[in-house]
Amino acid sequence: MNARSRRLLRDLLIAVVLTAAQAYQGSAIPVEAFKDYQLIWELLPIVWVALRHGSATAAISAILAGSMAGYLKNGHLDLKLLVIYWVLPLTMGAIAGLFARNTHRTLNNRRYSAVRLNIVTGTLFSTFMFLVIKFVLAPFVLYMDHLAISMKSLPFWGSWLLSTVVVSGILFLIAHQKPSWILPHRSKYLSSYETSSLLND
């Protein structure tokens, strides 16, 4: 196993463990005034690995983490519940992988305004689809009305905005302070000429 494969496997395992732990704890904000809002921390590791390694790795991480969290939370294997409520929402974090190439190129050139735009855009799409599937589609399909959040309500849009700001904000801070945590050495999205100038691990 070469260094790139070891790094990818390490990052995948980090994303799985962190995502499963956060998904198991839940997204609800523990403040009475915002009890109907969701801060979807569990999407942060998936979006991170999507931006670092691409959509495929992020999707695998989401499937493993969702399966683990769903099984531990429910104590039994209900395949329909596991896929629709736990796994499918998390795989939406893989959408951010569509912006990985541009993120790597702009981060390599230290064009931070463009890096910010790519991170925010990827996070916007990922968090929106996560909320739609987990709190609109899944409750309808699984007859779990008590978990539903209407798309016409303030908690839905507030959760989307809050989650996007927090997740993308953390990722941009990482990109700015520790670019090698998002831009790996010899990135598959950069040419050999571009990677020769990388100043990371």
C-alpha positions, -999 to 999 in steps of 0.1 A, spaced: 0 0 0 15 33 -11 14 66 9 -16 80 -10 -36 48 -3 -27 49 34 -36 86 37 -69 80 20 -77 50 43 -67 70 73 -89 100 63 -118 77 55 -116 61 90 -115 95 106 -145 106 88 -165 75 96 -157 76 133 -164 113 137 -196 112 116 -210 81 133 -204 96 168 -220 129 158 -249 113 140 -255 90 171 -257 121 193 -281 139 170 -284 173 154 -309 191 176 -296 223 193 -299 219 231 -313 253 236 -350 257 244 -355 287 221 -340 268 192 -352 233 200 -368 229 165 -335 238 147 -309 214 136 -271 220 135 -259 191 114 -224 186 127 -224 151 114 -220 164 78 -187 182 86 -164 152 83 -182 140 52 -179 173 34 -142 175 46 -133 142 31 -153 150 -1 -133 182 -6 -100 163 2 -105 131 -17 -136 134 -39 -172 122 -39 -165 85 -40 -145 84 -8 -171 107 9 -200 84 -2 -182 53 12 -175 71 45 -212 82 47 -225 47 40 -203 32 67 -209 59 93 -247 60 87 -249 22 90 -229 22 122 -248 51 138 -282 38 127 -275 3 140 -262 15 174 -290 40 178 -319 16 170 -304 -16 184 -317 -36 155 -313 -37 117 -343 -22 99 -329 -19 64 -355 7 52 -350 29 82 -312 25 80 -310 35 44 -335 63 42 -331 80 76 -294 73 84 -274 65 53 -290 85 25 -289 119 42 -252 116 50 -243 106 14 -254 141 4 -222 154 18 -205 137 -12 -220 165 -33 -192 187 -20 -168 165 -39 -179 181 -71 -160 211 -60 -129 193 -49 -109 199 -80 -115 237 -80 -109 238 -42 -75 221 -46 -64 243 -75 -74 276 -59 -60 265 -25 -27 255 -42 -25 291 -56 -37 306 -22 -67 322 -39 -87 322 -7 -117 341 -20 -122 313 -46 -115 286 -20 -142 301 2 -167 302 -27 -161 265 -35 -164 254 1 -195 274 8 -212 263 -25 -204 226 -18 -217 229 18 -248 248 7 -259 220 -16 -249 192 8 -267 207 39 -298 215 19 -302 180 5 -294 165 39 -322 185 55 -347 177 27 -340 139 29 -338 135 67 -365 159 78 -389 161 49 -387 129 28 -377 103 54 -405 112 79 -430 110 51 -418 77 37 -413 61 72 -444 76 88 -424 95 114 -443 127 113 -430 138 147 -395 142 132 -406 162 101 -397 198 95 -418 217 70 -399 234 42 -422 263 47 -411 268 83 -384 291 97 -366 261 115 -359 245 81 -343 275 65 -327 286 98 -312 251 102 -299 253 66 -283 287 71 -269 279 105 -254 246 94 -240 260 62 -223 289 81 -208 267 108 -197 238 86 -182 260 58 -167 284 83 -148 256 101 -136 242 68 -124 275 55 -105 281 88 -89 247 82 -81 256 46 -66 289 57 -46 278 87 -38 241 78 -42 239 40 -25 204 40 -56 191 58 -77 197 27 -50 197 0 -30 165 3 5 160 -11 4 150 -47 -33 157 -51 -50 137 -78 -67 169 -90 -34 187 -97 -8 182 -124 28 172 -116 39 207 -123 13 221 -98 22 196 -71 59 204 -74 51 237 -57 29 224 -29 40 235 5 23 209 26 30 174 40 
